[in-house]
Amino acid sequence: MKPMSWGEKWWPDELGQPSSSGAQNNMRYAFFPQKHRLLIEQDGKLTSYDSGDHQISGVQQSGGSQPPSFTSQNGSVWLEELKKV
C-alpha cells in the first residue's frame, strides 16, 4: 500500500507533514499539531498562527467577507482568535 499523498507541498520542511489540510475559496490551510501551528495561504500570502491547545480537523464554510472558522475538539475556532507568529 502506498502512503497517502498530501499533494503539492507548500509549507516549510521543518513543520513536517500536517495532520489535516484543505482548501476553501482562495484559501488553503495546513495544521501541524506537534508544532502547534496552523498555516494559512491566502492570495499567495503565507501566515502562521499559534493553535494553542486546539486540535484542528477542518475548516467551516464561510460566506461573503466573513473570516474562516475551524473545527477543533473545543468546537469552532475563528481565525482572529489565534495569535499570529
N, C-alpha and C positions, 0 to 999 in steps of 0.2 A: 504494500500500500504506500502511495506517495504522500508526503506531508502536505498539509493544506497550504496553498499559495496565498500570500497577502497582497498579491498584485504588485504594481509598481511601488517601490519603497520611496517615500517622500519625507521620512523623519530621520533624525540623526542616528548614526550607528550606535552611539553609547546608550541609547534607550532600549535597545534590543527589539523584541517583537511585541506588538500591542496585544492585550487580551481582548480588546474589542476595537473595531474601527468601522467607519461607514461614511456616507455622504448624503447630503440633502441640499437641493438647490445648488448654489455656487460655493458650498462649504463642505469640507471633509474634516473628520476628526480621527484621532487615534488615542487610546488610553493605555498607559503603562503603569500598572498598579505597584510594581516593585519600586518605581521611582516617584510615585505619587504625582504623575504628570498627565495632563490632558493637553494634547496638541490640537490646534485648530488652524487649518489653512483656508483662508477666505480671500478671494480676489487676488491670489498669488502671494498673500502675506501670511507668514507663519507666526503664530502666537502660542506661547507655552503658559499653562496655568497649573498652580499647585492644587491638586484634587483633595488634599487633606485626607479625611477618613472615608471619602466616597469611593465606592467600587462601581465605576461607570460601565453600564452594559448596553446603552443605546441612546440614540437621540430621539427626542419627541418632535413631532411635526409642529412647525411654527408657521404662522401666516403673516403676510404683509411685512411690516417693518419690525415685528417682534423678534427679539434675540432668541436663539435656540435654547431649549432646556434639555437636560439629560436625565436618564433613568439611573438611579443608584439604589443601593439597599435601603437608603433612607427616604426614598420617594424621589420626587422631581427636584432637580438642581438647576437653577438658572445660571447661565454663564457669568453674569455680572456678580454672582455670589462668590466666585472663585478668584483667588489672588493671582494676578499676572506675575510671572517670574522671568 
